[in-house]
């Protein structure tokens, strides 16, 4: 089962050459493990075991590379941007795939790739460069805007939703003033003339911090593409004994709730309230039965396989009688 990591956890996993040799490796064994891919080189002077690498989601793998580049850089190190900034902030990168570490440079004629690091020649307001755990990085809102300029709509929405959530949502409650401030800041950043700014505006305006997981964000993006309107997100329902439930989606015309069931919802301890995956499944069934009983509405469920494309999600929903207005 893959796991998510933050910066302090990632720092524990990145090994310097000295640490590798101090752990009992000889020079010969180190070369052998590198050749056989049991040990992986992240960047100049930094390594990670293949076993650890295989346990991580792509965001975590990229975070390790970012820390390796930072460790090899002189002075305060570069300013990280785009996917590298997203990895540092813990923002999702839906189906972005492996990419070089990305940093800002100023004064070059164009961006270029050196030693697997993309050096982007961009003008960024100093106010949009901040520091996190001693690493300089573009702000979460600037990062979401740059992702929205350069990646497809579903990935852009997932990143923007998460950035807005961290700024304006506590649990399921939206701070309206913080939400408005984030949107004002996002609009300031989406200035005319930037490549991809039109598609960025579309994603940033569509952002909704109530989305709890990237799969919900991608589902919402696909629903919009399919022509669904009038559906709601994170809808509260009071159970038969006064419990408060929150449903991922509600489709009033079809009298149907929609739930995105990513595997992490059951398998990752940090994302579930129950002590075990088995108990999480039983709790979910009990919750659904209670919601059906008090509302009379049906349920439609889908997972990662159903959000590969908008058409696949549309076909899944149609099987439950949930269709866009036509």
C-alpha positions as CSV (number, residue, x, y, z in Angstrom):
1,X,0.0,0.0,0.0
2,X,1.4,3.4,-1.0
3,X,1.7,6.2,1.5
4,X,1.8,9.9,1.6
5,X,4.7,11.9,3.3
6,X,5.4,15.4,4.4
7,X,8.6,17.4,4.3
8,X,10.0,16.2,7.7
9,X,9.2,12.6,6.8
10,X,10.8,13.0,3.4
11,X,14.0,14.4,5.0
12,X,14.3,11.2,7.0
13,X,14.2,9.1,3.7
14,X,16.8,11.1,1.7
15,X,20.2,9.6,2.3
16,X,23.5,11.4,1.6
17,X,26.5,9.4,0.3
18,X,28.0,9.6,3.8
19,X,24.9,8.2,5.4
20,X,24.8,5.3,2.9
21,X,28.4,4.4,3.5
22,X,28.0,4.9,7.3
23,X,25.1,2.4,7.3
24,X,27.6,-0.4,6.5
25,X,27.8,-0.2,2.7
26,X,31.2,-0.5,1.0
27,X,31.9,1.6,-2.1
28,X,31.6,-1.6,-4.1
29,X,28.3,-2.6,-2.6
30,X,26.9,0.9,-3.1
31,X,27.9,0.8,-6.8
32,X,26.3,-2.7,-7.1
33,X,23.0,-1.6,-5.5
34,X,22.9,1.5,-7.8
35,X,23.5,-0.7,-10.9
36,X,20.8,-3.2,-9.8
37,X,18.4,-0.4,-8.8
38,X,18.1,-1.5,-5.2
39,X,19.5,2.0,-4.4
40,X,18.3,5.0,-6.4
41,X,20.1,8.2,-7.1
42,X,17.8,11.2,-6.5
43,X,20.2,13.9,-7.5
44,X,23.9,14.7,-7.0
45,X,24.9,13.2,-3.6
46,X,21.4,12.1,-2.5
47,X,19.9,8.6,-2.6
48,X,16.9,6.6,-1.5
49,X,16.3,2.8,-1.2
50,X,14.1,1.3,-4.0
51,X,11.9,-0.2,-1.3
52,X,11.0,3.2,0.1
53,X,10.6,4.6,-3.4
54,X,8.1,1.9,-4.3
55,X,6.0,2.7,-1.2
56,X,5.4,6.3,-2.2
57,X,2.8,8.1,-4.4
58,X,4.2,10.2,-7.2
59,X,3.9,13.4,-5.1
60,X,6.1,11.9,-2.4
61,X,8.7,10.7,-4.9
62,X,8.9,14.2,-6.4
63,X,9.2,15.7,-3.0
64,X,12.3,13.5,-2.4
65,X,13.9,14.8,-5.6
66,X,13.1,18.4,-4.6
67,X,14.9,17.9,-1.2
68,X,17.8,16.3,-3.0
69,X,18.1,19.3,-5.4
70,X,17.8,21.7,-2.5
71,X,20.6,19.8,-0.5
72,X,22.9,20.1,-3.5
73,X,22.3,23.8,-4.1
74,X,24.5,26.6,-2.7
75,X,23.2,29.3,-0.2
76,X,19.5,29.4,0.5
77,X,18.8,27.3,-2.6
78,X,16.5,28.0,-5.5
79,X,12.9,29.0,-5.5
80,X,10.8,25.9,-6.3
81,X,7.8,26.3,-8.6
82,X,5.0,24.4,-10.5
83,X,5.0,20.7,-9.7
84,X,7.9,21.0,-7.2
85,X,6.1,23.7,-5.3
86,X,2.9,21.6,-5.3
87,X,4.8,18.6,-3.8
88,X,6.3,20.9,-1.1
89,X,2.9,22.2,-0.2
90,X,1.3,18.8,-0.2
91,X,-1.1,19.7,-3.1
92,X,-2.3,16.8,-5.3
93,X,-0.9,16.3,-8.8
94,X,-3.5,14.1,-10.5
95,X,-2.0,12.0,-13.3
96,X,0.8,14.5,-13.8
97,X,3.3,11.7,-13.9
98,X,7.1,11.9,-13.4
99,X,8.6,15.3,-14.2
100,X,11.9,17.0,-13.5
101,X,12.3,19.3,-10.5
102,X,11.3,22.8,-11.4
103,X,12.9,26.0,-10.1
104,X,12.7,29.7,-10.9
105,X,15.5,31.7,-12.6
106,X,15.6,35.3,-13.7
107,X,17.4,37.0,-16.5
108,X,17.8,34.0,-18.9
109,X,16.4,34.2,-22.4
110,X,14.3,31.1,-22.0
111,X,13.7,28.2,-19.7
112,X,16.0,25.2,-20.0
113,X,16.7,21.8,-18.5
114,X,20.0,21.2,-16.7
115,X,20.8,18.0,-14.8
116,X,17.2,16.9,-14.8
117,X,16.1,20.3,-13.3
118,X,13.8,22.7,-15.3
119,X,15.0,26.2,-14.8
120,X,12.0,28.4,-15.6
121,X,12.6,32.0,-16.6
122,X,9.6,33.7,-15.0
123,X,8.9,37.0,-13.3
124,X,7.3,36.4,-10.0
125,X,6.3,39.0,-7.5
126,X,8.5,38.7,-4.3
127,X,5.3,38.7,-2.3
128,X,4.4,35.4,-4.0
129,X,7.6,33.7,-2.8
130,X,7.5,32.3,0.7
131,X,9.6,29.9,2.8
132,X,8.4,26.5,4.1
133,X,10.8,24.5,6.4
134,X,13.7,26.5,5.2
135,X,12.9,26.1,1.5
136,X,11.9,28.9,-0.8
137,X,8.8,28.2,-2.8
138,X,6.0,29.9,-4.7
139,X,2.9,30.5,-2.6
140,X,0.1,27.9,-2.6
141,X,-2.1,30.2,-4.7
142,X,0.6,31.0,-7.2
143,X,1.5,27.3,-7.3
144,X,-2.2,26.4,-8.1
145,X,-2.2,29.1,-10.8
146,X,1.0,27.7,-12.5
147,X,-0.4,24.2,-12.4
148,X,-3.6,25.4,-13.9
149,X,-1.7,27.1,-16.7
150,X,0.2,24.1,-17.7
151,X,-1.8,20.9,-17.0
152,X,-5.3,19.6,-18.0
153,X,-8.5,20.8,-16.4
154,X,-9.0,17.8,-14.0
155,X,-5.4,18.1,-12.6
156,X,-5.7,21.9,-12.4
157,X,-9.0,21.6,-10.5
158,X,-7.7,19.0,-8.0
159,X,-4.7,21.3,-7.2
160,X,-6.8,24.5,-7.0
161,X,-9.4,22.8,-4.8
162,X,-6.8,21.7,-2.4
163,X,-5.1,25.1,-2.3
164,X,-8.4,26.8,-1.6
165,X,-9.3,24.2,1.0
166,X,-6.2,24.9,3.0
167,X,-6.9,28.6,2.9
168,X,-10.7,28.8,3.5
169,X,-12.2,25.5,4.8
170,X,-12.2,23.9,8.2
171,X,-13.6,20.4,8.0
172,X,-16.7,21.0,5.9
173,X,-17.3,24.7,6.9
174,X,-16.3,27.4,4.4
175,X,-14.9,30.7,5.7
176,X,-16.6,33.0,3.2
177,X,-14.2,35.9,3.8
178,X,-11.2,33.7,3.4
179,X,-12.7,32.1,0.3
180,X,-13.3,35.5,-1.3
181,X,-9.8,36.7,-0.4
182,X,-8.3,33.6,-2.1
183,X,-10.3,34.2,-5.2
184,X,-9.3,37.8,-5.3
185,X,-5.6,36.8,-5.0
186,X,-6.0,34.1,-7.7
187,X,-7.6,36.7,-10.0
188,X,-4.6,39.1,-9.4
189,X,-2.2,36.3,-10.4
190,X,-4.0,35.4,-13.6
191,X,-2.7,38.4,-15.5
192,X,-3.1,38.7,-19.3
193,X,-0.1,37.7,-21.3
194,X,0.9,34.6,-19.3
195,X,0.9,31.5,-21.4
196,X,-2.1,29.4,-20.5
197,X,-3.7,32.1,-18.4
198,X,-7.2,31.6,-19.9
199,X,-7.4,28.0,-19.0
200,X,-6.0,28.9,-15.6
201,X,-8.7,31.4,-14.9
202,X,-11.3,28.7,-15.8
203,X,-9.9,26.3,-13.2
204,X,-9.3,28.8,-10.5
205,X,-12.8,30.3,-10.9
206,X,-14.2,26.7,-10.7
207,X,-12.3,25.8,-7.6
208,X,-14.3,24.7,-4.5
209,X,-12.5,24.1,-1.3
210,X,-15.2,21.7,0.0
211,X,-13.7,19.0,-2.2
212,X,-12.1,16.6,0.4
213,X,-10.0,14.4,-1.9
214,X,-8.5,14.8,-5.4
215,X,-10.9,12.1,-6.7
216,X,-13.8,14.3,-5.7
217,X,-12.2,17.3,-7.5
218,X,-11.6,15.3,-10.7
219,X,-15.2,13.9,-10.5
220,X,-16.5,17.5,-10.2
221,X,-14.5,18.6,-13.2
222,X,-15.8,15.7,-15.3
223,X,-19.4,16.4,-14.2
224,X,-19.0,20.0,-15.4
225,X,-17.6,18.8,-18.7
226,X,-20.5,16.4,-19.1
227,X,-23.0,19.2,-18.7
228,X,-24.2,18.5,-15.1
229,X,-25.4,21.6,-13.4
230,X,-27.2,22.1,-10.1
231,X,-25.5,19.3,-8.2
232,X,-24.1,20.1,-4.8
233,X,-21.0,19.2,-2.9
234,X,-20.5,17.9,0.7
235,X,-24.2,17.9,1.5
236,X,-25.2,17.6,5.2
237,X,-27.8,15.0,6.2
238,X,-29.0,14.4,9.7
239,X,-29.4,10.7,10.6
240,X,-32.2,8.9,12.4
241,X,-30.5,9.4,15.8
242,X,-29.2,12.9,15.2
243,X,-25.9,11.9,13.6
244,X,-24.4,14.4,11.1
245,X,-23.4,12.9,7.8
246,X,-21.7,14.6,4.8
247,X,-22.4,13.3,1.3
248,X,-19.8,13.9,-1.4
249,X,-22.4,14.9,-4.1
250,X,-26.2,15.4,-4.3
251,X,-28.2,15.2,-7.6
252,X,-31.6,16.7,-6.7
253,X,-33.2,16.0,-10.1
254,X,-32.4,12.3,-9.8
255,X,-32.9,12.2,-6.0
256,X,-29.6,10.5,-5.7
257,X,-26.5,11.0,-3.6
258,X,-23.1,10.4,-5.2
259,X,-20.0,9.1,-3.3
260,X,-16.5,8.9,-4.6
261,X,-15.0,5.8,-3.0
262,X,-11.2,6.0,-3.4
263,X,-9.4,3.0,-1.8
264,X,-7.5,5.4,0.5
265,X,-10.8,6.2,2.2
266,X,-10.7,2.7,3.7
267,X,-7.0,1.6,3.6
268,X,-5.1,4.7,4.8
269,X,-5.4,5.2,8.6
270,X,-4.9,9.0,8.3
271,X,-8.0,9.2,6.1
272,X,-10.4,7.0,8.0
273,X,-12.1,7.3,11.4
274,X,-12.4,3.6,11.9
275,X,-9.6,1.5,13.5
276,X,-9.5,-0.9,10.5
277,X,-10.4,-1.1,6.8
278,X,-13.0,-3.8,7.6
279,X,-14.7,-1.6,10.2
280,X,-14.6,1.4,7.8
281,X,-16.6,-0.6,5.3
282,X,-19.1,-1.7,7.9
283,X,-19.5,1.9,9.1
284,X,-20.0,3.1,5.6
285,X,-22.7,0.6,4.9
286,X,-24.5,1.6,8.2
287,X,-24.2,5.2,7.2
288,X,-25.7,4.6,3.7
289,X,-28.6,2.6,5.1
290,X,-29.4,5.4,7.6
291,X,-29.2,8.1,4.9
292,X,-31.5,6.1,2.6
293,X,-34.0,5.7,5.4
294,X,-34.2,9.3,6.4
295,X,-34.1,10.8,2.9
296,X,-35.6,8.2,0.5
297,X,-32.8,9.0,-1.9
298,X,-30.7,6.4,-3.8
299,X,-26.9,6.2,-3.9
300,X,-24.4,6.1,-6.8
301,X,-20.9,5.1,-6.1
302,X,-17.7,5.3,-8.2
303,X,-14.0,4.9,-7.8
304,X,-10.7,5.8,-9.5
305,X,-11.3,3.6,-12.4
306,X,-14.5,5.5,-13.2
307,X,-12.8,8.9,-13.4
308,X,-10.3,8.1,-16.0
309,X,-12.3,10.2,-18.4
310,X,-15.5,12.2,-18.3
311,X,-17.2,9.7,-20.6
312,X,-16.4,6.8,-18.3
313,X,-17.8,8.6,-15.3
314,X,-20.9,9.6,-17.4
315,X,-21.5,5.9,-18.2
316,X,-21.1,4.9,-14.6
317,X,-23.7,7.5,-13.4
318,X,-26.1,6.6,-16.2
319,X,-26.1,3.0,-14.9
320,X,-27.7,4.5,-11.7
321,X,-30.1,6.7,-13.7
322,X,-28.1,9.9,-13.1
323,X,-27.8,11.9,-16.3
324,X,-27.2,15.6,-17.1
325,X,-30.2,17.7,-18.2
326,X,-30.8,17.3,-21.9
